[in-house]
Amino acid sequence: MEDTMLSVKQIAKFLSVSDRTVQRMVKRGDLGAIRVGGQIRVRQSALDRMLRECSVYPDGYTPTSLV
């Protein structure tokens, strides 16, 4: 299984936040990332994990309107 690498811009667009917000999330350690050629990259699995941990539904329930 291939784990896609995402850019800061891709994550920011997906979360509807600024690039700077994503950079702060990485700096705080909320979102695991690596640097590749001076640019921040995040594995899709790291983003998925962060979203699960931040979920307001601790039992894993996701309303279908949010999917």
SVG drawing of the C-alpha trace seen along z (x, -y; Angstrom):
<svg xmlns="http://www.w3.org/2000/svg" viewBox="-26 -32 43 34">
<polyline fill="none" stroke="black" stroke-width="0.4" points="0.0,0.0 1.4,-3.4 1.2,-6.3 0.7,-9.5 2.7,-12.5 0.8,-15.7 2.0,-19.3 1.1,-22.1 -1.1,-23.7 -3.0,-20.4 -3.7,-20.0 -4.7,-23.6 -7.2,-23.4 -8.6,-20.2 -9.0,-21.6 -10.1,-25.0 -7.4,-26.8 -4.3,-28.8 -0.9,-27.4 0.4,-29.1 -2.1,-27.3 -0.9,-23.9 2.7,-25.0 1.9,-25.8 0.2,-22.4 3.4,-20.8 5.6,-23.0 3.4,-22.2 3.7,-18.5 -0.1,-18.1 0.7,-16.9 3.7,-14.7 5.8,-15.8 9.1,-15.6 11.1,-18.0 11.9,-17.1 14.1,-19.5 13.2,-22.3 9.5,-21.8 7.2,-20.2 5.5,-17.0 2.9,-15.0 1.9,-11.4 -1.8,-10.8 -1.8,-8.4 -0.5,-11.1 -3.3,-13.5 -5.8,-10.7 -4.5,-10.0 -4.6,-13.6 -8.2,-13.9 -9.2,-10.8 -7.5,-12.1 -9.2,-15.5 -12.6,-14.0 -15.5,-15.3 -16.8,-11.7 -14.4,-9.6 -16.1,-6.3 -15.2,-6.8 -18.7,-7.8 -18.8,-10.1 -22.0,-11.6 -22.7,-10.9 -23.2,-14.6 -19.5,-15.1 -18.1,-12.3"/>
</svg>
